[in-house]
Amino acid sequence: MKHDPSLILTQDVDGAPVRMGAAVMIVRTEPDDAVSERFLGRVGVVVALVFDDPDTQYPADPLIQVRVAGVGEDLFFTREIVEVPQGHFVAFGSSSSG
């Protein structure tokens, strides 16, 4: 059995780029970013930080697990999300078609 060194945290981490519960919008900053179209432009909530290689990633370079209501959860690089003011979470919601 292979040992999985991944570290998944669901609490705030000093030095991490985001906080648990932060409202974030999924964006594409590079033409070759593989952001799923169903998440693109949506606002969700940070639910976990995933460190595939904790020795090199911790604490500043995690994958960020985001939950988008009505869509699901996925992992994103820091460059693929932007924090939004809490009031915008209500204004944008998780979909403009609701």
PASEMI-837390 format. One record per residue (C-alpha): residue number from 1; residue in one letter; x, y, z. Coordinates in steps of 0.25 Angstrom, whole numbers, plus 2048, in hexadecimal, padded with zeros to 3 digits. Layout:
+-----+------+-----+-----+-----+
!  nr ! rest !  xx !  yy !  zz !
+-----+------+-----+-----+-----+
! NUM !    A !   X !   Y !   Z !
...
+-----+------+-----+-----+-----+
% end
This chain:
+-----+------+-----+-----+-----+
!  nr ! rest !  xx !  yy !  zz !
+-----+------+-----+-----+-----+
!   1 !    M ! 800 ! 800 ! 800 !
!   2 !    K ! 806 ! 80D ! 7FC !
!   3 !    H ! 806 ! 818 ! 806 !
!   4 !    D ! 7FE ! 825 ! 802 !
!   5 !    P ! 806 ! 831 ! 807 !
!   6 !    S ! 7FA ! 83B ! 804 !
!   7 !    L ! 7F5 ! 844 ! 80F !
!   8 !    I ! 7E7 ! 849 ! 80F !
!   9 !    L ! 7E3 ! 854 ! 819 !
!  10 !    T ! 7D6 ! 85A ! 81C !
!  11 !    Q ! 7DB ! 864 ! 826 !
!  12 !    D ! 7E2 ! 872 ! 823 !
!  13 !    V ! 7F1 ! 871 ! 821 !
!  14 !    D ! 7FA ! 87C ! 824 !
!  15 !    G ! 801 ! 880 ! 817 !
!  16 !    A ! 7F7 ! 87A ! 80E !
!  17 !    P ! 7F1 ! 882 ! 803 !
!  18 !    V ! 7E3 ! 881 ! 807 !
!  19 !    R ! 7DA ! 87F ! 814 !
!  20 !    M ! 7D0 ! 874 ! 816 !
!  21 !    G ! 7C2 ! 879 ! 813 !
!  22 !    A ! 7C7 ! 884 ! 80A !
!  23 !    A ! 7BE ! 888 ! 7FE !
!  24 !    V ! 7C6 ! 886 ! 7F1 !
!  25 !    M ! 7C3 ! 887 ! 7E2 !
!  26 !    I ! 7C9 ! 87D ! 7D8 !
!  27 !    V ! 7D1 ! 884 ! 7CD !
!  28 !    R ! 7DA ! 880 ! 7C1 !
!  29 !    T ! 7E7 ! 888 ! 7C1 !
!  30 !    E ! 7EF ! 880 ! 7B7 !
!  31 !    P ! 7E9 ! 87B ! 7AA !
!  32 !    D ! 7ED ! 86D ! 7AD !
!  33 !    D ! 7E7 ! 86C ! 7BB !
!  34 !    A ! 7DF ! 860 ! 7BC !
!  35 !    V ! 7D3 ! 867 ! 7C4 !
!  36 !    S ! 7C6 ! 85F ! 7C2 !
!  37 !    E ! 7BC ! 868 ! 7BA !
!  38 !    R ! 7B1 ! 864 ! 7C4 !
!  39 !    F ! 7BA ! 86B ! 7CF !
!  40 !    L ! 7BF ! 877 ! 7C7 !
!  41 !    G ! 7B9 ! 884 ! 7CC !
!  42 !    R ! 7B2 ! 87E ! 7D8 !
!  43 !    V ! 7B4 ! 882 ! 7E6 !
!  44 !    G ! 7B6 ! 877 ! 7F1 !
!  45 !    V ! 7BC ! 875 ! 7FF !
!  46 !    V ! 7C9 ! 870 ! 802 !
!  47 !    V ! 7C8 ! 863 ! 80A !
!  48 !    A ! 7D6 ! 85D ! 80A !
!  49 !    L ! 7E4 ! 85E ! 807 !
!  50 !    V ! 7EB ! 852 ! 800 !
!  51 !    F ! 7FA ! 851 ! 801 !
!  52 !    D ! 7FE ! 845 ! 7F7 !
!  53 !    D ! 80D ! 847 ! 7FB !
!  54 !    P ! 80C ! 84E ! 809 !
!  55 !    D ! 81C ! 84F ! 80A !
!  56 !    T ! 81C ! 859 ! 7FE !
!  57 !    Q ! 80E ! 85F ! 7FE !
!  58 !    Y ! 80B ! 861 ! 80C !
!  59 !    P ! 806 ! 86B ! 810 !
!  60 !    A ! 806 ! 875 ! 804 !
!  61 !    D ! 803 ! 86D ! 7F8 !
!  62 !    P ! 7F7 ! 863 ! 7FA !
!  63 !    L ! 7EC ! 85F ! 7F1 !
!  64 !    I ! 7DF ! 866 ! 7F6 !
!  65 !    Q ! 7D3 ! 85E ! 7F7 !
!  66 !    V ! 7C6 ! 866 ! 7F3 !
!  67 !    R ! 7B8 ! 863 ! 7F5 !
!  68 !    V ! 7AE ! 869 ! 7EB !
!  69 !    A ! 79F ! 868 ! 7EF !
!  70 !    G ! 798 ! 860 ! 7E4 !
!  71 !    V ! 7A5 ! 85C ! 7DD !
!  72 !    G ! 7AD ! 854 ! 7E7 !
!  73 !    E ! 7BC ! 855 ! 7EB !
!  74 !    D ! 7C9 ! 855 ! 7E4 !
!  75 !    L ! 7D8 ! 859 ! 7E6 !
!  76 !    F ! 7DE ! 866 ! 7E1 !
!  77 !    F ! 7EC ! 86C ! 7E1 !
!  78 !    T ! 7ED ! 87A ! 7E8 !
!  79 !    R ! 7EE ! 881 ! 7DA !
!  80 !    E ! 7E0 ! 87B ! 7D7 !
!  81 !    I ! 7D8 ! 882 ! 7E2 !
!  82 !    V ! 7D6 ! 890 ! 7E7 !
!  83 !    E ! 7D0 ! 894 ! 7F4 !
!  84 !    V ! 7C3 ! 89C ! 7F3 !
!  85 !    P ! 7BD ! 8A4 ! 7FE !
!  86 !    Q ! 7B3 ! 89D ! 806 !
!  87 !    G ! 7A8 ! 8A6 ! 801 !
!  88 !    H ! 7AB ! 8A1 ! 7F3 !
!  89 !    F ! 7A9 ! 893 ! 7F7 !
!  90 !    V ! 79A ! 896 ! 7F9 !
!  91 !    A ! 799 ! 89F ! 7EC !
!  92 !    F ! 7A0 ! 895 ! 7E3 !
!  93 !    G ! 79B ! 888 ! 7EA !
!  94 !    S ! 79F ! 87B ! 7E4 !
!  95 !    S ! 798 ! 87E ! 7D7 !
!  96 !    S ! 791 ! 889 ! 7D0 !
!  97 !    S ! 786 ! 880 ! 7CA !
!  98 !    G ! 780 ! 87D ! 7D8 !
+-----+------+-----+-----+-----+
% end
